[in-house]
């Protein structure tokens, strides 16, 4: 299962269980009030109190299980996203250094009176107009001689497609299958299913 799919799935479970937990907590509060205001309340509502406590604990335990898995999943997501972003930053810096080397080589060639492709001149002019003018002025001062002709330094370059670190992390397989998805009513039913409430 992809991380994004797992995040969606377990977020729903966590919210559902949290909502049920709040509901059960409110029921426990009301029951405590009834116990306080009823003669022999602790004895009268003993079974109901025990059932509510079991339900609350079961829901809390399952919600925590989902939350623990979600925390580990998010840690995996962050690690992948950070790794991709770091690589992209490193690649961008390397590309920038290559670009600067090419720019300086074009400027040097022009200063020596060599012919460079118009594309390369344009790159130099766009990158640093002052450096371009200095190179052209230096070339103009040289006596006319047979000029070397160069191929473009940017000829074989393709546009690199930038991968989104978030998208890549979302589409990575989750580190492990998550806990079994159980609806909240089943969890409550399982927690109290073995209790005999008939009073026998």
SEKOLTI-747467 format. One line per field, with one value per residue (C-alpha): residue in three letters; x, y, z. Coordinates in steps of 0.1 Angstrom, whole numbers. Layout:
BEGIN
residuo (ALA,...)
east (X,...)
north (Y,...)
up (Z,...)
***
This chain:
BEGIN
residuo (UNK,UNK,UNK,UNK,UNK,UNK,UNK,UNK,UNK,UNK,UNK,UNK,UNK,UNK,UNK,UNK,UNK,UNK,UNK,UNK,UNK,UNK,UNK,UNK,UNK,UNK,UNK,UNK,UNK,UNK,UNK,UNK,UNK,UNK,UNK,UNK,UNK,UNK,UNK,UNK,UNK,UNK,UNK,UNK,UNK,UNK,UNK,UNK,UNK,UNK,UNK,UNK,UNK,UNK,UNK,UNK,UNK,UNK,UNK,UNK,UNK,UNK,UNK,UNK,UNK,UNK,UNK,UNK,UNK,UNK,UNK,UNK,UNK,UNK,UNK,UNK,UNK,UNK,UNK,UNK,UNK,UNK,UNK,UNK,UNK,UNK,UNK,UNK,UNK,UNK,UNK,UNK,UNK,UNK,UNK,UNK,UNK,UNK,UNK,UNK,UNK,UNK,UNK,UNK,UNK,UNK,UNK,UNK,UNK,UNK,UNK,UNK,UNK,UNK,UNK,UNK,UNK,UNK,UNK,UNK,UNK,UNK,UNK,UNK,UNK,UNK,UNK,UNK,UNK,UNK,UNK,UNK,UNK,UNK,UNK,UNK,UNK,UNK,UNK,UNK,UNK,UNK,UNK,UNK,UNK,UNK,UNK,UNK,UNK,UNK,UNK,UNK,UNK,UNK,UNK,UNK,UNK,UNK,UNK,UNK,UNK,UNK,UNK,UNK,UNK,UNK,UNK,UNK,UNK,UNK,UNK,UNK,UNK,UNK,UNK,UNK,UNK,UNK,UNK,UNK,UNK,UNK,UNK,UNK,UNK,UNK,UNK,UNK,UNK,UNK,UNK,UNK,UNK,UNK,UNK,UNK,UNK,UNK,UNK,UNK)
east (0,13,21,-6,-33,-22,-23,-58,-70,-56,-65,-101,-98,-80,-107,-135,-120,-112,-148,-161,-137,-151,-186,-178,-160,-191,-212,-188,-191,-229,-228,-205,-231,-258,-237,-231,-268,-282,-283,-259,-250,-217,-234,-265,-244,-215,-221,-228,-197,-175,-189,-183,-147,-140,-154,-135,-102,-107,-114,-84,-61,-71,-69,-34,-24,-35,-18,15,14,6,36,60,44,49,85,91,74,96,128,120,109,140,163,148,148,185,194,176,194,228,220,210,243,263,243,249,287,287,268,293,322,306,300,336,349,327,340,376,371,355,384,409,391,376,342,315,279,253,235,266,271,235,239,269,251,221,242,265,262,294,315,301,311,346,351,339,361,391,385,382,416,433,447,426,439,424,398,391,355,338,306,280,286,248,240,234,215,179,155,155,121,119,104,82,97,61,47,76,72,34,38,64,53,46,73,48,12,-8,-29,-61,-88,-117,-147,-153,-185,-168,-141,-167,-186,-155,-145,-179,-190,-180,-195,-227,-251,-281,-272,-272)
north (0,34,58,83,56,44,79,85,51,54,91,81,54,76,103,78,62,96,107,75,79,114,100,72,97,119,88,80,115,113,79,92,120,93,73,103,113,78,60,31,43,25,-8,0,10,-13,-34,-4,13,-17,-21,16,13,-17,0,31,12,-9,21,40,10,6,43,43,13,33,64,46,32,66,82,56,61,99,94,72,99,127,107,100,135,150,126,136,173,170,152,178,206,188,182,219,231,207,219,255,248,232,261,286,266,267,305,311,289,308,341,329,317,350,369,348,358,323,319,305,296,324,302,303,340,345,324,344,377,367,354,384,413,430,398,395,430,426,394,411,441,419,400,433,443,412,414,395,360,327,320,287,275,258,237,248,238,235,214,180,193,182,198,179,171,180,154,165,152,152,133,108,102,98,72,51,18,19,4,-23,-32,-13,-28,-45,-20,-27,-5,11,-7,-41,-31,-21,-53,-74,-56,-63,-94,-118,-100,-115,-85,-106,-105,-143)
up (0,-9,19,8,7,42,55,43,55,91,95,90,116,141,137,141,172,187,182,198,227,233,232,257,280,280,289,317,331,331,348,375,381,384,408,430,431,435,469,467,432,429,435,414,383,389,357,335,348,341,306,298,312,291,259,266,271,240,218,233,228,192,185,200,178,147,159,165,130,116,135,120,85,88,99,68,46,61,56,19,13,29,11,-23,-15,-4,-36,-57,-39,-44,-81,-85,-70,-92,-123,-112,-110,-144,-158,-143,-158,-192,-190,-180,-209,-234,-221,-223,-259,-270,-253,-274,-305,-311,-328,-305,-314,-311,-285,-263,-267,-257,-226,-215,-223,-202,-174,-170,-195,-181,-186,-221,-230,-215,-235,-268,-261,-254,-287,-306,-294,-308,-343,-367,-370,-379,-353,-337,-341,-312,-309,-284,-248,-243,-274,-258,-228,-221,-198,-165,-151,-115,-93,-64,-31,-16,-45,-45,-7,-11,-38,-19,-5,32,54,66,65,90,118,109,102,125,128,162,169,164,188,214,209,212,244,261,243,270,299,312,319,328,365,369)
***
